[in-house]
Amino acid sequence: FEAELWGILDSLSILQERRVNRILIQIDSLEAVQAIQGIISTNPNSTLIRRIQILLQDKDHWVLRHISREANHVVDQISKMAPTDLEGVQNLTTAPNLELIEILDSDKSSGAFDIVNIA
């Protein structure tokens, strides 16, 4: 749980430096989603959660969604394919292979990529 929160905070910090103001966060930790959205108020990581909430308040638009781990196999596959740069950002530099396309189709049919409009 704490690692998920740190991952979100680090990502938001990088996006803030790059002046990205519209964000879609999809995460497989329902507890993290509920904590950030304020549904869970008593949490030992409350300072970390508040820092995330403050960064999100500065964004023009943001969406935070829970995606079940079972419905999100494509992220695991991409993370294995993409090298990480010095800022911790993964850059996919090669075209997806057939296996990844099949996994993506499977995740799509399970609802992991329902369209979310962040306009």
SVG drawing of the C-alpha trace seen along z (x, -y; Angstrom):
<svg xmlns="http://www.w3.org/2000/svg" viewBox="-16 -24 35 38">
<polyline fill="none" stroke="black" stroke-width="0.4" points="0.0,0.0 2.7,-2.5 4.7,-1.6 1.7,-2.3 1.3,-5.7 5.0,-6.6 4.7,-5.6 1.7,-7.9 3.5,-10.8 6.7,-10.3 4.8,-10.2 2.8,-13.3 6.0,-15.1 7.5,-14.3 4.3,-15.3 4.3,-18.6 7.9,-19.3 6.7,-18.6 3.7,-20.9 1.1,-18.2 -2.2,-19.3 -4.6,-16.6 -4.0,-13.2 -5.6,-9.8 -4.3,-7.5 -5.3,-3.8 -4.1,-1.7 -4.9,1.8 -4.9,0.8 -8.5,0.0 -7.3,-1.0 -5.0,-3.6 -7.8,-5.0 -10.1,-5.2 -7.5,-6.9 -6.6,-9.5 -10.3,-10.2 -10.8,-10.7 -13.1,-7.6 -10.6,-6.2 -9.7,-8.9 -7.7,-7.1 -4.5,-5.9 -0.9,-5.8 0.2,-7.2 -2.0,-10.3 0.9,-12.7 1.8,-10.9 -1.9,-10.9 -2.2,-14.7 0.9,-15.4 -0.8,-13.5 -4.0,-15.3 -2.2,-18.7 -0.5,-17.8 -3.8,-16.8 -5.5,-20.0 -3.1,-21.9 -4.1,-20.0 -6.8,-21.3 -8.4,-17.9 -7.6,-14.5 -9.2,-11.1 -8.3,-8.3 -9.6,-4.8 -9.3,-1.4 -8.4,1.3 -8.4,4.8 -5.0,6.6 -6.7,9.4 -8.0,7.0 -4.7,5.2 -2.1,7.7 -0.9,5.4 0.7,3.1 2.8,5.9 3.9,6.9 4.8,3.3 6.8,2.8 8.9,5.8 9.5,4.4 10.3,0.7 13.6,-0.5 13.5,-3.1 15.3,-6.4 17.0,-8.4 13.8,-10.1 12.0,-6.7 9.9,-7.1 9.5,-4.0 9.8,-4.7 8.5,-2.1 10.7,-2.4 9.7,0.6 6.4,1.5 4.2,3.9 4.6,7.5 1.8,9.9 1.7,11.3 1.2,7.8 -1.6,7.1 -3.4,10.2 -3.0,9.3 -4.3,5.8 -7.3,7.3 -7.9,9.4 -7.7,6.5 -9.9,4.4 -12.6,7.0 -12.4,7.3 -13.2,3.5 -9.8,2.4 -9.8,-0.4 -13.3,-1.7 -13.3,-5.1 -12.8,-8.0 -13.2,-11.5 -10.8,-13.9 -11.6,-16.8"/>
</svg>
